[in-house]
């Protein structure tokens, strides 16, 4: 078959076409097309071929391992907790030290050491709050916020008691002894007053950290959910492409089998054998192709010529084929079997229902970074084909292009001004290399 800008006639066109099939093997089956492969994934036409999963279990298990691993760890969000706790209590220690310098508190250096110990104690208590929040990992944001607000109350009470102990009980400094707010009070009165007042003050420190941590944790969960949704969307797109690809028109198979039966009854066994071998090779090539793969346009046209060879046996005097594709576009990659429903429609409505010879022409050109492919037949039933265009065949092609390229690709179809019916497909141009 010559496709590089030269017109190629079908069997009914008078010119001998290049043989599509190889020699038969030991079992009588034809060899695969020379150099034909539909499983090559490099340089996909959309440069973003999704990774496939062989089974639903592989999909679920793989996604759970890659995306939900952080949610199933023993200490989820540990990094966020450690960084936020360190930042909060370091900020506290810095601010309280600066305040002591400005106010010129007595016993500055001794008080500085105790402030450091208090900050470490506060960080430890905050970490305990983080551990207590673990059971709410899978809960809603409102539940997390409510639980965090409750946990901050005992945390602030505990830190206030520790703060009182380290400054007023354990080797109290002169600054603590001379605190005018504590004069005239017994030990228990000083304890309860200090803890009560401290709890109110420190509660907002712990609450501020809890609000920050819950917000950051929830944002992380949203990012994981977005990634999970993205993977599910890609898998759904691949499943859609497979489903659309496997909607093979059963009329082609039924008509071919009927033709085989007629040929056998007419004792035209040689022709029947050739049709059967072509049919076997066609289905082996199409059913083994990866529905999400891309192939060079040249190989896609070879597949369509293989299909049309079968149809030319059915319509030896009514069907001829022309292919007009520039050499520069032979390597352009297209979704495998994207032309199959279009060519089937051309045979079904343009050839089978016509009373005169019909030519099916496949042409291609490049314009503005897009590959344009046209399949035209000059049959007599353009109106009927246009009505049929809203059915499975052409809708299949349009849906596959939309699922693969979104608004960057599409298809147009309708009666041709010069007669017959034309389907126009356009998609981004992508080549090997």
C-alpha positions as CSV (number, residue, x, y, z in Angstrom):
1,X,0.0,0.0,0.0
2,X,1.3,3.4,-0.9
3,X,0.1,6.2,1.3
4,X,2.6,8.9,0.9
5,X,0.7,11.5,-1.1
6,X,0.0,9.0,-3.9
7,X,-3.5,7.8,-4.7
8,X,-4.0,4.1,-3.9
9,X,-6.8,2.2,-5.6
10,X,-8.5,-0.8,-4.1
11,X,-9.0,-4.1,-5.7
12,X,-11.9,-2.8,-7.7
13,X,-9.9,0.2,-8.8
14,X,-7.8,-1.6,-11.3
15,X,-4.4,-1.1,-9.7
16,X,-2.9,-3.9,-7.7
17,X,-2.6,-2.9,-4.0
18,X,0.3,-3.9,-1.8
19,X,-0.5,-7.1,0.0
20,X,-1.6,-6.5,3.6
21,X,-1.2,-10.1,4.9
22,X,1.9,-12.1,5.2
23,X,2.3,-15.8,4.4
24,X,0.2,-18.4,6.3
25,X,1.8,-20.2,9.2
26,X,1.7,-23.9,10.0
27,X,-1.9,-23.7,11.1
28,X,-3.1,-21.7,8.1
29,X,-3.2,-18.3,9.8
30,X,-1.7,-15.2,8.2
31,X,1.2,-13.5,9.9
32,X,0.8,-10.3,11.7
33,X,1.4,-7.1,9.7
34,X,5.1,-6.4,9.2
35,X,6.3,-4.1,11.9
36,X,2.9,-3.5,13.3
37,X,2.6,-2.9,17.0
38,X,-0.2,-1.2,18.9
39,X,1.3,-1.5,22.3
40,X,3.9,1.2,22.1
41,X,3.3,3.8,24.8
42,X,6.1,6.2,24.2
43,X,5.2,9.6,22.8
44,X,1.4,9.3,23.4
45,X,-0.7,11.7,21.4
46,X,-1.7,13.5,24.5
47,X,1.7,13.0,26.2
48,X,-0.1,11.9,29.4
49,X,-1.0,8.2,29.0
50,X,-2.4,7.0,32.2
51,X,-0.9,4.0,33.9
52,X,-3.2,1.0,33.7
53,X,-4.1,-1.5,36.3
54,X,-4.6,-5.1,35.3
55,X,-7.4,-5.8,37.8
56,X,-9.8,-3.9,40.0
57,X,-7.9,-5.2,43.0
58,X,-4.7,-3.9,41.6
59,X,-6.3,-0.5,41.2
60,X,-7.7,-0.4,44.7
61,X,-4.6,-1.8,46.4
62,X,-2.1,0.3,44.5
63,X,-4.0,3.5,45.2
64,X,-4.5,2.7,48.8
65,X,-0.7,2.1,49.2
66,X,0.4,5.2,47.4
67,X,-2.2,7.8,48.5
68,X,-3.6,6.5,51.8
69,X,-0.3,5.4,53.3
70,X,0.0,8.6,55.4
71,X,-3.5,8.1,56.7
72,X,-2.7,4.6,57.9
73,X,0.6,5.4,59.6
74,X,0.9,5.0,63.3
75,X,1.3,8.8,63.8
76,X,-0.4,10.6,60.9
77,X,0.5,14.3,60.4
78,X,3.5,13.9,62.7
79,X,5.6,16.2,60.6
80,X,3.0,19.0,60.8
81,X,2.6,18.5,64.5
82,X,6.3,18.6,65.3
83,X,7.0,21.7,63.2
84,X,4.0,23.6,64.4
85,X,4.6,22.8,68.1
86,X,8.3,23.8,67.8
87,X,7.4,27.0,66.0
88,X,4.7,28.0,68.5
89,X,6.7,27.4,71.7
90,X,9.8,28.9,70.2
91,X,7.8,32.0,69.4
92,X,6.4,32.0,73.0
93,X,9.9,31.8,74.5
94,X,11.2,34.6,72.2
95,X,8.3,37.0,72.9
96,X,8.4,36.5,76.7
97,X,12.1,37.0,76.8
98,X,11.9,40.2,74.8
99,X,9.2,41.4,77.2
100,X,11.4,40.7,80.1
101,X,14.2,42.7,78.5
102,X,11.9,45.6,77.8
103,X,10.3,45.6,81.3
104,X,13.7,44.8,82.9
105,X,12.5,42.0,85.1
106,X,14.9,41.1,88.0
107,X,16.8,37.8,88.0
108,X,16.7,37.9,84.2
109,X,19.1,35.0,83.5
110,X,17.7,32.7,86.1
111,X,14.2,33.4,84.9
112,X,15.3,32.8,81.3
113,X,16.4,29.2,82.2
114,X,13.1,28.5,83.8
115,X,11.2,30.0,80.8
116,X,13.1,27.5,78.6
117,X,12.0,24.6,80.8
118,X,8.5,25.9,80.8
119,X,8.5,26.1,77.0
120,X,9.8,22.5,76.8
121,X,7.0,21.4,79.2
122,X,4.4,23.3,77.1
123,X,5.7,21.6,73.9
124,X,5.4,18.2,75.6
125,X,1.9,18.9,76.7
126,X,1.0,20.1,73.2
127,X,2.4,16.9,71.8
128,X,0.1,14.9,74.1
129,X,-2.8,16.9,72.8
130,X,-1.8,15.9,69.2
131,X,-1.7,12.3,70.3
132,X,-5.2,12.6,71.8
133,X,-6.4,14.0,68.5
134,X,-5.4,10.9,66.6
135,X,-8.8,9.1,66.9
136,X,-10.4,12.0,65.1
137,X,-8.1,11.6,62.0
138,X,-11.0,10.4,59.8
139,X,-13.6,12.7,61.3
140,X,-15.1,15.9,59.8
141,X,-13.5,19.3,60.4
142,X,-16.2,20.4,62.9
143,X,-15.6,17.2,65.0
144,X,-11.9,17.8,65.0
145,X,-12.3,21.4,66.0
146,X,-14.7,20.5,68.8
147,X,-12.5,17.8,70.2
148,X,-9.4,20.0,70.0
149,X,-11.2,22.8,71.9
150,X,-12.1,20.4,74.7
151,X,-8.5,19.0,74.9
152,X,-7.0,22.5,75.2
153,X,-8.8,23.0,78.5
154,X,-7.0,20.3,80.6
155,X,-3.8,21.0,78.7
156,X,-3.9,24.7,79.7
157,X,-4.7,23.7,83.3
158,X,-1.8,21.3,83.4
159,X,0.6,23.8,82.0
160,X,-0.6,26.6,84.3
161,X,0.0,24.2,87.3
162,X,3.5,23.4,86.1
163,X,4.2,27.1,85.5
164,X,3.2,27.9,89.0
165,X,5.3,25.1,90.4
166,X,8.5,26.1,88.6
167,X,8.3,29.8,89.5
168,X,6.6,29.8,92.9
169,X,7.3,26.4,94.6
170,X,10.5,25.0,93.2
171,X,13.3,27.3,94.6
172,X,11.2,30.5,94.2
173,X,13.2,33.5,93.1
174,X,13.0,36.9,94.8
175,X,10.9,38.2,91.9
176,X,8.3,35.5,92.6
177,X,8.4,36.0,96.4
178,X,7.9,39.8,96.1
179,X,5.0,39.5,93.6
180,X,2.4,41.9,95.1
181,X,-0.5,40.0,93.7
182,X,0.4,37.0,95.8
183,X,0.9,38.7,99.2
184,X,-1.3,37.6,102.1
185,X,-2.4,34.4,100.5
186,X,-1.9,30.8,101.7
187,X,-0.2,28.2,99.6
188,X,-3.5,26.6,98.4
189,X,-5.0,30.0,97.7
190,X,-2.0,31.0,95.6
191,X,-2.1,27.7,93.8
192,X,-5.8,27.8,92.8
193,X,-5.7,31.5,91.9
194,X,-2.6,31.1,89.8
195,X,-3.9,28.0,88.0
196,X,-7.3,29.5,87.4
197,X,-5.9,32.7,86.0
198,X,-3.2,30.9,84.0
199,X,-5.7,28.5,82.6
200,X,-7.7,31.3,81.0
201,X,-4.5,32.8,79.6
202,X,-2.8,29.7,78.4
203,X,-6.0,28.2,76.9
204,X,-5.8,30.7,74.0
205,X,-2.2,29.7,73.3
206,X,-3.1,26.0,73.1
207,X,-6.3,26.8,71.2
208,X,-4.3,28.9,68.7
209,X,-1.9,25.9,68.1
210,X,-4.8,23.5,67.8
211,X,-6.6,25.7,65.3
212,X,-3.5,25.9,63.2
213,X,-2.8,22.2,63.4
214,X,-6.4,21.1,62.6
215,X,-6.4,23.5,59.6
216,X,-3.1,22.3,58.2
217,X,-4.1,18.6,58.8
218,X,-7.4,19.1,57.0
219,X,-5.7,20.9,54.1
220,X,-3.4,17.9,53.8
221,X,-6.3,15.6,53.7
222,X,-7.9,17.7,51.0
223,X,-4.7,17.5,48.9
224,X,-4.7,13.7,49.3
225,X,-8.4,13.6,48.4
226,X,-7.6,15.7,45.3
227,X,-4.8,13.4,44.3
228,X,-7.0,10.3,44.8
229,X,-9.8,12.0,42.8
230,X,-7.3,12.7,40.0
231,X,-6.2,9.1,39.9
232,X,-9.8,7.9,39.9
233,X,-10.6,10.3,37.1
234,X,-7.7,9.0,35.0
235,X,-8.7,5.4,35.6
236,X,-12.3,6.3,34.8
237,X,-11.1,8.0,31.6
238,X,-9.1,4.9,30.7
239,X,-12.1,2.6,31.4
240,X,-14.3,4.9,29.3
241,X,-11.8,4.7,26.4
242,X,-11.8,0.9,26.7
243,X,-15.5,0.7,26.8
244,X,-15.9,2.9,23.7
245,X,-13.1,1.0,21.9
246,X,-14.8,-2.4,22.5
247,X,-18.1,-1.3,21.0
248,X,-17.4,-3.2,17.8
249,X,-20.2,-3.1,15.3
250,X,-21.7,-6.6,15.2
251,X,-23.2,-6.0,11.8
252,X,-19.7,-6.2,10.3
253,X,-19.2,-9.7,11.7
254,X,-22.7,-10.9,10.9
255,X,-22.4,-9.7,7.3
256,X,-19.0,-11.2,6.9
257,X,-20.2,-14.6,8.2
258,X,-23.2,-14.4,5.9
259,X,-20.9,-13.7,3.0
260,X,-18.7,-16.6,3.9
261,X,-21.8,-18.9,4.0
262,X,-22.8,-17.7,0.5
263,X,-19.3,-18.2,-0.8
264,X,-19.1,-21.7,0.6
265,X,-22.6,-22.6,-0.8
266,X,-21.5,-21.3,-4.2
267,X,-18.3,-23.4,-3.9
268,X,-16.0,-20.4,-4.1
269,X,-13.8,-21.9,-1.5
270,X,-10.7,-19.9,-2.5
271,X,-12.4,-16.6,-2.0
272,X,-14.1,-17.8,1.2
273,X,-10.7,-18.9,2.6
274,X,-9.1,-15.6,1.8
275,X,-12.0,-13.8,3.5
276,X,-11.7,-16.0,6.5
277,X,-8.0,-15.5,6.8
278,X,-8.4,-11.7,6.5
279,X,-11.2,-11.8,9.1
280,X,-9.0,-13.8,11.5
281,X,-6.1,-11.5,11.1
282,X,-8.2,-8.4,11.5
283,X,-9.8,-9.5,14.7
284,X,-6.5,-10.7,16.2
285,X,-4.9,-7.3,15.4
286,X,-7.8,-5.2,16.7
287,X,-8.7,-7.2,19.8
288,X,-5.1,-7.5,21.0
289,X,-4.5,-3.8,20.6
290,X,-4.4,-1.7,23.8
291,X,-7.5,0.6,23.6
292,X,-5.6,3.5,25.2
293,X,-2.5,3.2,23.0
294,X,-1.5,5.5,20.1
295,X,-0.2,4.2,16.8
296,X,1.3,5.9,13.8
297,X,-1.3,7.1,11.2
298,X,0.4,4.7,8.7
299,X,-0.4,1.7,10.9
300,X,-4.0,2.9,11.5
301,X,-4.5,3.1,7.8
302,X,-3.1,-0.4,7.4
303,X,-5.7,-1.7,9.8
304,X,-8.4,0.1,7.8
305,X,-7.1,-1.4,4.6
306,X,-7.2,-4.8,6.1
307,X,-10.9,-4.3,7.0
308,X,-11.6,-2.8,3.6
309,X,-10.0,-5.8,1.9
310,X,-12.6,-8.0,3.6
311,X,-15.4,-5.7,2.4
312,X,-14.0,-5.7,-1.1
313,X,-14.6,-9.4,-1.2
314,X,-18.2,-8.7,-0.4
315,X,-18.5,-5.9,-2.9
316,X,-15.9,-6.7,-5.6
317,X,-17.5,-4.4,-8.2
318,X,-18.8,-1.6,-6.0
319,X,-16.0,-0.7,-3.6
320,X,-12.7,1.0,-4.3
321,X,-10.4,2.7,-1.9
322,X,-8.2,5.8,-2.1
323,X,-5.6,6.9,0.4
324,X,-4.0,10.4,0.2
325,X,-1.7,11.1,3.1
326,X,1.5,13.1,2.9
327,X,4.7,11.4,3.9
328,X,5.3,13.9,6.7
329,X,2.1,12.7,8.5
330,X,2.7,9.0,8.3
331,X,4.4,9.0,11.7
332,X,1.7,11.2,13.4
333,X,0.2,9.3,16.3
334,X,-3.5,8.7,16.6
335,X,-5.7,6.6,19.0
336,X,-5.8,3.1,17.7
337,X,-8.8,2.2,15.6
338,X,-10.2,5.7,15.8
339,X,-11.1,5.4,12.1
340,X,-12.8,2.0,12.4
341,X,-16.4,3.2,13.1
342,X,-16.0,5.9,10.4
343,X,-14.9,3.5,7.8
344,X,-17.6,1.0,8.8
345,X,-20.3,3.6,8.4
346,X,-18.9,4.5,5.0
347,X,-19.3,0.9,3.9
348,X,-22.6,0.3,5.6
349,X,-24.4,3.4,4.3
350,X,-22.2,4.5,1.3
351,X,-21.4,1.1,-0.3
352,X,-23.9,-1.5,0.8
353,X,-26.9,0.6,-0.1
354,X,-25.6,2.1,-3.3
355,X,-26.5,0.9,-6.8
356,X,-23.2,2.2,-8.4
357,X,-19.5,1.9,-7.6
358,X,-18.4,3.8,-4.6
359,X,-15.0,5.2,-3.7
360,X,-14.0,5.6,0.0
361,X,-11.2,8.1,0.3
362,X,-9.0,8.6,3.4
363,X,-7.0,11.8,3.4
364,X,-5.0,13.8,5.9
365,X,-3.4,17.2,6.3
366,X,-1.8,19.4,9.0
367,X,-3.0,22.8,9.9
368,X,-2.3,25.1,12.9
369,X,-0.7,22.3,14.9
370,X,-3.6,19.9,14.4
371,X,-3.9,16.7,12.4
372,X,-7.0,16.7,10.2
373,X,-8.3,13.4,8.8
374,X,-11.2,13.0,6.4
375,X,-13.0,9.9,5.4
376,X,-15.3,10.5,2.4
377,X,-17.5,8.3,0.3
378,X,-19.4,9.2,-2.8
379,X,-22.4,7.0,-2.1
380,X,-26.0,7.9,-2.8
381,X,-27.3,7.7,0.8
382,X,-25.7,10.7,2.4
383,X,-28.9,11.8,4.1
384,X,-29.4,8.4,5.7
385,X,-25.8,8.3,6.8
386,X,-26.2,11.7,8.4
387,X,-29.1,10.4,10.4
388,X,-27.1,7.4,11.4
389,X,-24.3,9.7,12.5
390,X,-26.1,10.3,15.7
391,X,-25.9,6.6,16.5
392,X,-23.2,4.5,18.2
393,X,-20.6,4.6,15.4
394,X,-19.8,8.3,15.0
395,X,-20.8,9.1,18.6
396,X,-18.2,6.6,19.6
397,X,-15.5,8.4,17.7
398,X,-16.5,11.8,19.1
399,X,-16.7,10.5,22.7
400,X,-13.2,8.9,22.4
401,X,-11.7,12.1,21.1
402,X,-13.4,14.2,23.8
403,X,-12.4,11.8,26.6
404,X,-8.8,11.8,25.4
405,X,-8.1,15.4,24.3
406,X,-11.0,17.4,25.7
407,X,-11.6,20.6,23.6
408,X,-8.4,20.1,21.6
409,X,-10.0,17.5,19.3
410,X,-13.4,16.7,17.8
411,X,-15.2,15.5,14.8
412,X,-17.6,16.9,12.2
413,X,-19.7,15.0,9.7
414,X,-22.4,15.5,7.2
415,X,-23.3,15.4,3.4
416,X,-20.5,16.6,1.2
417,X,-21.1,19.4,-1.2
418,X,-19.6,17.3,-4.0
419,X,-21.9,14.4,-3.2
420,X,-21.6,11.6,-0.7
421,X,-20.8,11.8,3.0
422,X,-17.7,13.2,4.8
423,X,-16.4,12.7,8.3
424,X,-13.8,15.2,9.5
425,X,-11.6,14.4,12.5
426,X,-9.1,16.8,14.0
427,X,-6.7,16.2,17.0
428,X,-3.3,17.5,18.2
429,X,-0.3,16.6,16.0
430,X,2.2,14.4,17.9
431,X,5.1,12.5,16.3
432,X,7.8,10.1,17.5
433,X,11.0,11.7,18.7
